Amino acid sequence: MTEIPDAQPKPPLRKGYLRSFARWFLIGVALLWSLAVLILVFGPISGAHFNPAVSLGFALRRKLAWPIAALYIIFQVLGGIAGVWAAHLMFEQPMWQMSVTSRTGQGQWLAEAIATFGLLLTIFGCVSRRPDSAPCAVGLYITAAYWFTAFHILCQPCGHHCPVAFRHL
């Protein structure tokens, strides 16, 4: 059988493509392991609920009392705000600022729904079969979701300032 050559010639790699890939890869790896460590640390204390969808899912399955789920969600939102402020300060940005870019649309909402469904599937699957695998499985899934959705594009402070941290690449 003869091989048919590609009809379209493959474009050469853009200058800086590998450097950009290495940056996003390293950020993803840092996300994976830091999330796994946080789950290992906070899992025994609070179940490591960092996402309101997770707390809601556990409450719907009657594994978490509704008043506790409500408290978790309040503190998750407050923690998210504190995290944004911390990121702004780490990258020497004003703590209080308004986004000038709209982050919405059907594609964004679909990506969020798919990523959240996958996160819940990962958590509930691991908890019911191999609870000890949950921290690494969740870290791996969130890293994958970071890459297969537009979430990495939304990390604007990091997107604009992390390259400074990786200039040696």
Secondary structure, 3 states (H helix, E strand, C coil): CCCCCCCCCCCCCCCCHHHHHHHHHHHHHHHHHHHHHHHHHHHHHHCCCCCHHHHHHHHHCCCCCHHHHHHHHHHHHHHHHHHHHHHHHHCCCCCCCCCCCCCCCHHHHHHHHHHHHHHHHHHHHHHHHCHHHHHHHHHHHHHHHHHHCCHHHHCHHHHHHHHHHCCCC
